[in-house]
Amino acid sequence: MRRALCLIAGLLVLTVATAAAPPPQSGFLDSYPALQPDPKHEGSFIYMAPGASLKGLTKVQIDPILVWYSKDSTYQGIDPNELSAVTENLRKALIKNLEPKYPVVDTAGPNVLRLRLAVTNVVAEKKKRGLLGYTPVGFVIGAAKNAATAGPNLNIASATLEAELLDASGKRLAVVIDPLAGQDVEKENLTWADIGKVLDAAGKRLRTRLDSDNLQ
C-alpha cells in the first residue's frame, strides 16, 4: 500500500512538473532566461529581471512582428500574404487594446516600453482550397466576406506569442511567453475569423498584464 502511494505521489509530481514546463525555445530570443509560470495568466510563463521596473513607461514601441515556423512542420510552404495577415492584424489588435492609455509610438524614448514580438511554433499545412481559401493582399481579418470560411495555410493552434520587454537603452526588463490560442478556443479548423478573435484576445492579455503591473 505504501509503495502504491509513493508511486501515485511520484506520478502527481511528474504531472505537475510537466504541466509547468515552458514551451520549446523557438530561437527568436537571443537568450532564454529562467521562466516561471505566470500566476496571473494560466499557461503563460514570465521572467522579470532583478530590480526591473515598468513604472514610468507610459508609451509603447512595437518592433516589426516576426513569425517562426515550428521545426516539426513537415510542410514548409509559406504564403507571404498569410504571414502579413497575421502580423499586421496582431499589431492592430495590440494598438486597439493599448490605446489611448498606452500610446503606441514609432521612436524610442526615456518613457517608452519597447516590445519585441514573435508568433512562434506555427505549423504550415498544405490544403486543397478554392479561390476563397487564399488570403488576398491587404486582407484585414474580420473585414472580408469570406473570413468565416476561408481556410488559412498556417495553423496557430499550438502557436505561442513570445514577447521581450525592453527599456529605451535596450536593457531587457521582462520576457513573456503565452499560448496564442487559449484553452477556451476550439482549435480544430481555425478560420480567419477565429484567428482574428485569437489575436484580439492576445492584445487584451497584454493590456491586462500592463494594467496589473501598474504601468502608468
N, C-alpha and C positions, 0 to 999 in steps of 0.2 A: 504493500500500500504506500509506504514511504517513497519507494523507488518510483512509483507511478506519479505521486505528487511532485516529486523533483523533476520528472520528465515533463509534466504539464507546465510547471513553472518555467522550465527552460524554454519550452516552445513559446510561451507567452512573452518572455524576454526577447526571443528571436523575432517574434512577430512585431513587437513594438519597435525594435531596432530597425527592422526592415522598413516599416512604415515611416520611420523618421529619417530615412536615408535621403539626401538631396538627389536631384536628378543628375544624370550623367553630364559631365562637362562638355560643352559644345566646342570650346576653343575661342569663343567670342571675346572673353576677358583675357587680358594678358596674364593674369594670375588669379587663382580662385582661393579666397580666404576660407577660414573655418566657418561654415554656415550653420546656423541653428534654426530649428523650427520656429516659425513666427507665431506666437500665441494669439496675435490679432487676426491672422488670416490662415484658415485651415489649408494645409497642403503647401503653404509657402515657406520659403527659407530666407533668412536675413542675416546680414553681418553689419555691425556698426563699428567703425574704427574707434579705438580707445580715445576717449576725450572728444570725440567728434560731436559737433552741434549743428543743428539746422536752423537755429534761432537767427533771425535777421535776414534770412534768404527769402525774399518776397517775390522774386520773379524766377521764371524757368526758361532755360535754353535747351532745346531738344536737338541733339545731333541727328543726322540722317539715319533713319531706322534701317537695320540690316535684317536679312533673312538667312538662316543657316539650316541647310537640309540635314536630316538625320543621316548618320553614317550607315544606318541599316536600311535606308531607302534603296530597294533593288532597282527601281526605275529612276533614271537620272534626267528625264526630260523636264526642262524648266521653261515655263511660259512667262516671259518678262511682264506681260500685261497683268497677270495674276499677282506677281510679286509687287508690282506697283499698286494694284488694288488693295492689297493687304497693308503695305507700309503707309500709303497716303491716307487710307481710311483710319488706320490706327492713330496717326498723327492728328487727324481731325477729331477723333474721339477724345484724345488727350487734351487738346485745346478746348474743346467743348466743355469738358468736365473741370478743367483747371481754372479757366477764366470765368468771371473777372477777378476773383480773389487772387489768383496767381497768374499774372500776365505772362504770356509766352513771348520771349524776345529773341532776336537774332544774334545778339552780341553778348559777350561775357562782361561781367562787372562785379564789383565787390558785394552786391546783394543778390547775385544771380546763382541759382542752383542749376548746374549743368547735368543733363540726363543723357547717358549713352544707352541705347536700347537695341535689342535684337530679339526677333521671334525665332526660337531655336527648336530643334528636333522636329522639323517639318518633313513630312513624307510626300514624295511626288507619286502620282498614280496615273497610269495610262488608261483612259476611258474612251469608250465609243460614244461620241456625242454628236448631236446635230449642231447647227449653226448657233442656236440659242445657248448651247453649253459653253461657248467661249466668251471670254471677257473682253469687251471692246476697249480700245484705248480711251483713257479718261473716265473709265467706269467709276461711278460713285455708288457704294453699297447702299441699298435701300432706295435708289432713285430709278433703277431700271425696272421695266415691267416684268422682266423675266427673273428678277432677283430671287423669287421664292422657289424657282425650279432649276435655275442654272446650276450645273454640276461642275465645281472647280476641279482643276487638275491637281491641286495640292490638298493635303489632308492635315488639318491642325488639331485633330482630336487629342493627340498626345503632345502637342507643342507646348513649349514653355516661353515665358517672357523674362528675359534677363535684363536687369537694369543696374547700371553703375551710376551712383550719385557722386558728383564731384563739385568742389568749390571753384572759384574763379582762377585759382592758381593751378588747377588740375589735380589737386590732392583728393584722394578717394575718401569719401565720408561714409558711404554705405554701399552694400550690394544686396539686391533683392532678386530672388528667382521665384516666379509664380507660375502655376499651371495656367495656360492661357484659357482653356475651357474648363470651367468649374465642374464639380460633381453634379450640379443641377442641370447640366447641358446634355441633351441627347446627342451623342457623338457619332452615331451612325448616319452616313449620307448627309453630312452638313451641306446646306445650300449657302449661296452668297448672303441671303437674308439672315441665316443663322450666324454666319461669320460676322456680319455687321453687329449683331447683338453681343457676340463674344467680345469684339473689340471695344464696344461701348462699355461693357462691364469692366474691362481692363482699365479704361480711363477712370471709371468710378472708384475702383480699388485704389488707384494711385492717389486720387483726391482724398479718399478716406484716410489713407496712410499719412498723407501730409497733414491733414487736419488733426489726426490723433497724435502726431508728433509735435503739435503746436507750432508748426511753421507759419510765421506771421511776418 
